[in-house]
């Protein structure tokens, strides 16, 4: 009987000690059967100051622990973990996930069934069970415009000419249905959780280390598709993803996301697309905000009149 394949779960952590502990505990509690795969754990602490590395060393002594004195960035840190692994398969995991079931078996079966699939990922949900839009078609400038217009008054005004919600739904199509039985082949999968063959990483590399943060997975998927490979969204298995634990929130995070998306457009669609993303999308967003603000006095007036009529009637 052949030996089961080895899989190493690779987790990069930056100041996420508590969520990292939960992630590792859940991974330990939801391993696949021993005859399906041997699962190992590899953690790279990305220059944390919260004692994450010490926690891993003390509470998970079986994990392979790499310590960095500086933050290497998401791409470089994952690449280092992947390069130093000896497993047959690599399970890339964010440090802010929780396994509630065995995700390895269905992801592994997907790769075994189709050699063209370079990476497989599960359905991602928030802690409250809401599905995350983690499987996409390629983003377009129309999609970027739709995102900044969504749920704004300007979007309603121009809907006959530009239906923002329809454009967004088309990009998110793979994750809109709540069916867990079928698998889909999107253009792009979030790297929150990927199962990938290590030989593919050796042959083609993983992430571009010049990427600052965000969209390095989008760039990888684009390059993989250019080589004729596909991604697989395995909707039949589910993973809880908390989100934005180590990257933070607010303006700094949004600026970082926008820089990365601009770089994506420049690399894969050219300087004109990158320039339009950098200039036209913020202009449309500002216009949408202005229309919203301009409409507030009229909305307030209408609501006040309605309230006064109600009082008179009573």
C-alpha positions as CSV (number, residue, x, y, z in Angstrom):
1,X,0.0,0.0,0.0
2,X,1.5,3.4,-1.0
3,X,2.4,5.9,1.7
4,X,-0.1,8.7,2.0
5,X,1.1,12.1,0.6
6,X,2.7,14.6,3.0
7,X,1.1,18.1,3.3
8,X,2.6,21.0,5.2
9,X,0.3,23.8,6.3
10,X,2.2,27.0,5.9
11,X,1.2,30.0,8.0
12,X,2.8,33.4,8.1
13,X,2.1,35.4,11.3
14,X,2.6,39.0,12.2
15,X,1.4,39.9,15.7
16,X,-1.5,37.5,15.6
17,X,-0.7,35.3,18.6
18,X,-4.2,34.6,19.7
19,X,-5.8,34.0,16.3
20,X,-2.7,32.0,15.3
21,X,-3.2,29.8,18.4
22,X,-6.8,29.3,17.4
23,X,-5.9,28.5,13.8
24,X,-3.3,25.9,14.8
25,X,-5.6,24.3,17.4
26,X,-8.4,24.0,14.8
27,X,-6.0,22.6,12.3
28,X,-4.8,20.0,14.8
29,X,-8.4,19.1,15.6
30,X,-9.5,18.6,12.0
31,X,-6.8,16.7,10.3
32,X,-7.6,14.2,7.5
33,X,-7.6,10.5,8.2
34,X,-4.0,9.1,8.5
35,X,-4.4,7.0,5.3
36,X,-5.4,10.2,3.3
37,X,-2.5,12.5,4.1
38,X,0.2,13.2,6.7
39,X,-0.3,16.9,7.8
40,X,2.7,18.9,9.1
41,X,2.8,22.5,10.2
42,X,5.2,25.2,9.3
43,X,5.0,28.7,10.8
44,X,7.1,31.8,9.9
45,X,6.9,34.5,12.5
46,X,7.3,37.8,10.5
47,X,9.0,39.9,13.1
48,X,6.2,39.9,15.7
49,X,6.4,41.7,19.0
50,X,3.6,39.9,20.7
51,X,5.3,36.7,21.6
52,X,3.7,34.7,18.7
53,X,6.9,32.7,18.0
54,X,7.4,31.8,21.7
55,X,3.7,30.6,21.8
56,X,4.2,28.3,18.8
57,X,7.4,26.9,20.3
58,X,5.8,26.2,23.6
59,X,2.3,25.1,22.7
60,X,3.0,23.5,19.3
61,X,6.4,21.9,19.5
62,X,5.8,19.7,16.5
63,X,5.5,22.7,14.2
64,X,8.4,23.8,12.1
65,X,9.1,27.3,13.3
66,X,11.0,30.0,11.4
67,X,11.7,33.3,13.1
68,X,12.4,36.5,11.2
69,X,13.7,39.6,13.1
70,X,12.0,41.8,10.5
71,X,8.7,41.8,8.6
72,X,9.6,40.1,5.3
73,X,6.2,40.9,3.8
74,X,3.5,38.3,2.9
75,X,5.0,37.2,-0.4
76,X,8.6,36.8,0.7
77,X,7.6,35.0,3.9
78,X,5.4,32.5,2.2
79,X,8.0,31.9,-0.4
80,X,10.6,31.2,2.3
81,X,8.3,28.7,4.0
82,X,7.5,27.0,0.6
83,X,11.2,26.8,-0.4
84,X,12.2,25.2,2.8
85,X,9.4,22.6,2.9
86,X,9.9,19.0,2.0
87,X,6.2,18.0,1.8
88,X,4.5,16.8,-1.3
89,X,1.8,19.4,-1.1
90,X,1.6,22.9,0.5
91,X,-1.5,24.2,2.3
92,X,-1.2,27.9,2.4
93,X,-3.2,29.3,5.3
94,X,-3.8,32.7,6.8
95,X,-3.2,33.0,10.5
96,X,-6.8,34.3,11.0
97,X,-8.7,31.2,9.9
98,X,-10.6,28.5,11.8
99,X,-11.1,25.0,10.6
100,X,-14.5,23.5,11.5
101,X,-14.1,20.4,9.3
102,X,-11.5,18.5,7.4
103,X,-10.7,20.7,4.4
104,X,-7.6,18.8,3.3
105,X,-9.4,15.7,2.0
106,X,-11.7,17.4,-0.5
107,X,-8.9,19.8,-1.7
108,X,-6.4,17.0,-2.1
109,X,-9.0,15.0,-4.1
110,X,-9.5,18.0,-6.4
111,X,-5.8,18.2,-7.2
112,X,-5.6,14.4,-7.7
113,X,-8.5,14.4,-10.0
114,X,-7.3,17.1,-12.4
115,X,-3.6,17.8,-13.0
116,X,-4.4,21.1,-14.7
117,X,-5.6,22.6,-11.4
118,X,-2.7,24.4,-9.9
119,X,-4.4,25.4,-6.6
120,X,-7.7,24.5,-4.9
121,X,-9.4,26.5,-2.2
122,X,-12.5,26.1,0.0
123,X,-15.5,28.3,0.4
124,X,-14.7,31.1,2.9
125,X,-17.2,32.4,5.4
126,X,-17.2,35.0,8.1
127,X,-17.6,33.9,11.7
128,X,-21.4,34.6,11.4
129,X,-21.6,32.3,8.4
130,X,-21.9,34.9,5.7
131,X,-20.1,33.8,2.5
132,X,-17.0,35.8,1.5
133,X,-16.5,36.7,-2.2
134,X,-13.2,34.8,-2.4
135,X,-13.6,33.4,-5.9
136,X,-13.7,35.9,-8.8
137,X,-13.6,36.6,-12.4
138,X,-10.8,38.9,-13.4
139,X,-11.4,42.4,-12.0
140,X,-12.0,45.1,-14.6
141,X,-12.1,48.9,-14.5
142,X,-15.9,48.7,-14.8
143,X,-15.8,46.6,-11.7
144,X,-13.6,49.1,-9.9
145,X,-16.1,51.9,-10.8
146,X,-19.0,49.8,-9.7
147,X,-17.4,49.2,-6.3
148,X,-17.1,52.9,-5.5
149,X,-20.6,53.6,-6.8
150,X,-22.3,50.7,-5.0
151,X,-25.3,51.7,-2.8
152,X,-24.7,55.4,-3.5
153,X,-27.4,57.7,-5.0
154,X,-25.3,58.3,-8.1
155,X,-25.5,54.5,-8.8
156,X,-29.3,54.6,-8.7
157,X,-29.3,57.7,-11.0
158,X,-27.2,56.0,-13.7
159,X,-28.5,52.5,-13.4
160,X,-30.1,52.3,-16.8
161,X,-26.7,53.1,-18.3
162,X,-24.4,51.5,-15.8
163,X,-25.7,48.8,-13.5
164,X,-23.1,48.7,-10.7
165,X,-24.6,45.7,-8.8
166,X,-24.9,43.6,-12.0
167,X,-21.2,44.2,-12.8
168,X,-20.2,43.3,-9.3
169,X,-22.3,40.2,-9.3
170,X,-20.8,39.1,-12.5
171,X,-17.3,39.2,-11.0
172,X,-18.4,37.5,-7.8
173,X,-20.6,35.0,-9.7
174,X,-18.8,31.9,-8.4
175,X,-19.5,32.7,-4.8
176,X,-23.0,34.1,-5.0
177,X,-24.9,30.8,-4.8
178,X,-25.0,29.0,-1.5
179,X,-24.7,25.5,-2.9
180,X,-22.1,23.4,-1.3
181,X,-22.3,20.5,-3.7
182,X,-20.7,21.9,-6.8
183,X,-17.1,23.0,-7.7
184,X,-16.3,26.0,-9.9
185,X,-13.4,27.2,-11.9
186,X,-12.9,30.9,-11.3
187,X,-10.2,33.1,-12.7
188,X,-8.9,34.0,-9.2
189,X,-9.0,32.6,-5.7
190,X,-7.9,34.4,-2.6
191,X,-4.8,32.8,-1.1
192,X,-6.4,32.7,2.3
193,X,-6.3,29.0,1.8
194,X,-4.7,27.2,-1.1
195,X,-3.7,23.6,-1.5
196,X,-0.9,23.5,-4.1
197,X,1.6,20.9,-5.3
198,X,5.1,21.6,-4.1
199,X,6.6,20.6,-7.5
200,X,4.5,23.3,-9.1
201,X,6.0,25.9,-6.7
202,X,9.5,24.6,-7.5
203,X,8.9,24.8,-11.3
204,X,7.0,28.1,-11.5
205,X,7.6,29.9,-8.1
206,X,5.0,31.2,-5.8
207,X,4.5,34.9,-5.2
208,X,6.4,37.9,-6.7
209,X,8.5,39.1,-3.8
210,X,8.5,42.7,-5.1
211,X,4.7,42.9,-4.4
212,X,4.2,44.9,-1.2
213,X,1.0,43.3,0.1
214,X,-2.4,42.4,-1.4
215,X,-3.0,41.1,-4.9
216,X,0.1,39.0,-5.0
217,X,-2.3,36.1,-5.2
218,X,-4.2,37.8,-8.0
219,X,-0.9,38.2,-9.9
220,X,0.0,34.5,-9.3
221,X,-3.4,33.3,-10.6
222,X,-3.0,35.5,-13.7
223,X,0.4,34.1,-14.5
224,X,-0.8,30.5,-13.8
225,X,-3.8,31.0,-16.2
226,X,-1.4,32.3,-18.9
227,X,0.4,29.0,-18.6
228,X,-2.8,27.1,-19.2
229,X,-3.4,26.1,-15.5
230,X,-6.7,26.5,-13.7
231,X,-8.0,27.3,-10.2
232,X,-10.7,25.3,-8.4
233,X,-13.2,26.7,-5.9
234,X,-14.3,23.8,-3.8
235,X,-17.6,24.9,-2.5
236,X,-18.3,21.6,-0.8
237,X,-15.9,22.4,2.1
238,X,-15.9,25.5,4.3
239,X,-13.3,27.5,6.2
240,X,-14.0,30.4,8.6
241,X,-11.9,33.5,7.8
242,X,-11.9,36.4,10.3
243,X,-10.0,38.8,8.0
244,X,-7.8,41.9,8.4
245,X,-6.2,40.7,11.7
246,X,-2.5,41.5,10.9
247,X,-3.0,44.0,8.0
248,X,-5.1,46.4,10.1
249,X,-8.0,48.6,9.0
250,X,-8.6,52.1,8.0
251,X,-6.9,54.5,5.5
252,X,-3.4,52.9,5.6
253,X,-4.9,49.5,4.6
254,X,-7.0,51.0,1.8
255,X,-4.0,52.9,0.4
256,X,-1.9,49.7,0.4
257,X,-4.7,47.8,-1.3
258,X,-5.1,50.6,-4.0
259,X,-1.3,50.6,-4.7
260,X,-1.3,46.9,-5.2
261,X,-4.3,47.0,-7.5
262,X,-2.8,49.7,-9.5
263,X,0.3,47.6,-9.9
264,X,-1.8,44.7,-11.0
265,X,-3.4,46.8,-13.7
266,X,-0.1,48.1,-14.9
267,X,1.5,44.6,-15.1
268,X,-1.4,42.8,-16.7
269,X,-3.4,45.5,-18.6
270,X,-0.8,48.2,-19.3
271,X,-0.1,51.8,-18.2
272,X,-3.3,53.2,-19.5
273,X,-5.4,50.9,-17.4
274,X,-3.2,51.7,-14.4
275,X,-3.6,55.4,-14.9
276,X,-7.3,55.2,-15.3
277,X,-7.5,53.2,-12.1
278,X,-5.3,55.7,-10.2
279,X,-7.1,58.8,-11.5
280,X,-10.6,58.1,-12.8
281,X,-11.8,55.7,-10.0
282,X,-11.0,58.2,-7.2
283,X,-12.7,60.9,-9.3
284,X,-15.9,58.9,-9.7
285,X,-15.8,58.0,-5.9
286,X,-15.5,61.8,-5.1
287,X,-18.4,62.6,-7.4
288,X,-20.5,59.9,-5.8
289,X,-19.8,61.3,-2.4
290,X,-20.6,64.8,-3.5
291,X,-24.0,63.7,-4.9
292,X,-24.8,61.9,-1.7
293,X,-23.9,65.0,0.4
294,X,-25.9,67.2,-2.0
295,X,-29.0,65.0,-1.6
296,X,-28.9,65.0,2.2
297,X,-30.7,68.3,2.8
298,X,-33.6,67.3,0.4
299,X,-33.8,63.9,2.1
300,X,-33.9,65.5,5.6
301,X,-36.5,68.0,4.4
302,X,-38.7,65.2,3.0
303,X,-38.3,63.1,6.2
304,X,-39.2,66.2,8.4
305,X,-42.3,66.9,6.4
306,X,-43.4,63.3,6.6
307,X,-42.9,63.3,10.4
308,X,-44.8,66.6,10.8
309,X,-47.7,65.2,8.7
310,X,-47.8,62.2,10.9
311,X,-48.0,64.3,14.1
312,X,-50.8,66.4,12.7
313,X,-52.7,63.3,11.8
314,X,-52.4,62.0,15.3
